[in-house]
């Protein structure tokens, strides 16, 4: 279908690009892209793909906008806090470009719906924030023969590639299995500079445009690595692994996300989107309900907060003593060996490490609050601010 006059005017600066022209712009309008995740990566990707004139843009996310999202999730605004991210995104993108058809999928991207969603679109953008969904996106793309434009970020670093193309490697060629639980901090624990997912998400949009129009050289068989702290980058060559469980010569993956949930390896692997991790199941954990009951009963419990001082200022449990994790080694000698000691942090990751360390030092009554102060706010006291 020929581009209309308003479309020609809107995309004029793009159409004039050598190698793109009206043919390339018409290919964009005839194409469809699915963005899985509308957080730090999905926000700039959605904005630039809509602005570029993608014909049909699918948006998958089950979360709502929170004010802690806004330093990096630029698709959403203060007035959208509390709205479903899909509704927030649809409103912003429709205003940006009314020529784009927006298709909202307000649901979790899971093994149950992955292939159904992926097969409706030409190109898939993995803008997710956890390893479990990342493997599910990859597997659905391999099973459906759809290119997977992948990115992830951590603190001030990020990586980008295009997986699951004909003859090219997939995500499992690079990372056959998820990392062990607790080895990768979520961004609430490790932090993330907001512009980092902005850069990588915009680059994902660029890779999708290149795949659709045929201009440039997509990152197939290459992994782009960026360190914003030093503003250095490098590109690593990737090859398809013949033994890959998803795309190798004898694939073992028969369904999206095969083996990931069963492995129990996906808890606490959250990065750009800051989705709270599932509480770790440790023998020395205490649930918020148990702690609340024992505090109400007046039991003599020592409570230590191992977060940073700025976090303590946002919210803390009454009577807690602040001992940031980085200072725990020096403070450990002053902690009583007798009685029960409850340690908490934001989501339970730092406190689990702290409790494990304290128990190794002979403080055998040290226990970690499962899910941290965030879970306490959700289950016990909603007046405690979340962040």
C-alpha positions, 0 to 999 in steps of 0.5 A: 500500500502506498504511503499517504501524504501525511506519512510521507511528510512525517517520515521524510527525514527517515525516507531520505536515508540511503538504502531505506527510501519509500520501499523501506518505509513501506516495509516498516508499515507492513511489519509487526514487532512484539515488545516483551516488557515495558520497563527500562528497555521497552520504554525507549524501544517502544517510543522509537519503533512507534516513531519510526512507523512500525505498522503493528506494535504489540505490548506485553506487560502485566505490571503497573507503573510505580514511582520507582520506575520513572528514573529509567522507564521514560514511556511512563509519567508521574500522572500514570503511577498506578496505571497498568503499564500497557495502558500508560504505553498505549496512551503515550504511543498513540499520541506519538504516532496515530498511524501505528496499530497498538496491540495490548497484552496485559498479561505475564509472558509465560511458557503457556502463552509465549509461542501464541504471542510470538507467532503473531509478530515478525520481530520480537524484542526481549526487554525483560528483566529476569532470567526465567522470562528471558529463556522463555522468550528465546525458546519461543523465538527458536520454536517459532522461527522469529528473530529475538532482539535481546538486551540486558543491563546491569548497573552501568553496563549492558549487552545487546545481540540478535538471536534465533535467526536462520543459521545464527546463535540463540540466547542458550548458545551463549548462556545454556543455563541460568546463573545460580541463585543469588549470584546476580543482584537485582537493580534494587540491590545493585542499582542501575543508571537510568540512561543505560537501559535507555541507550540499549533499548534504543539500540534494540529498536535500531536492530529491529528496524535493520532486520525489517528494512534490510539496511545496515548490518544486524548484530547476528552472531555478535554480542555488543558490550557497553560500559557507560561508566568508561564509555567503552564498548566492544563487540564479541563474535558469537557462533551457533553451538551445535550442542545447544539445547534449543537450536542445536543439531539435537535440540532438547527444548520442546516448549518455551522455557523448558527446564527453567522453572523446574531447575529453581534457578530463576529467583532473584535474577532481576535486572533493569525492571527492578521487579522484586525477586521471589523470597529465597527459601533458607533454613535461617529465614523468618517470614514477616507474619512470624516476626510481626506476631513475635514483636506484638507478643513483646519477645526480646528480638534484636533487629538489624537493618543492613541497607544503606542510610538513604534507604533507612531514611525512606523506611525502616522497622521500628527499633531497628539498628542500622548496620550497612552490609559494607560495615558488618565485618567491623560491627560484628564483634559488637553484636551479642552472641546470645538470643535471636537476631533478625536481619533485614534489607530491601528484598532479602538478598543482602540480609541473607548474606549478612545472616549467613556471615553472622552465623559463621561468626558464631551468632547462631541466632541470626535470621534473615527476614524473607522478602525484606522490608518490601514484603513486610510492607505488602503483607504486614504494614502498608504504611511502610513506604515501598521504593 
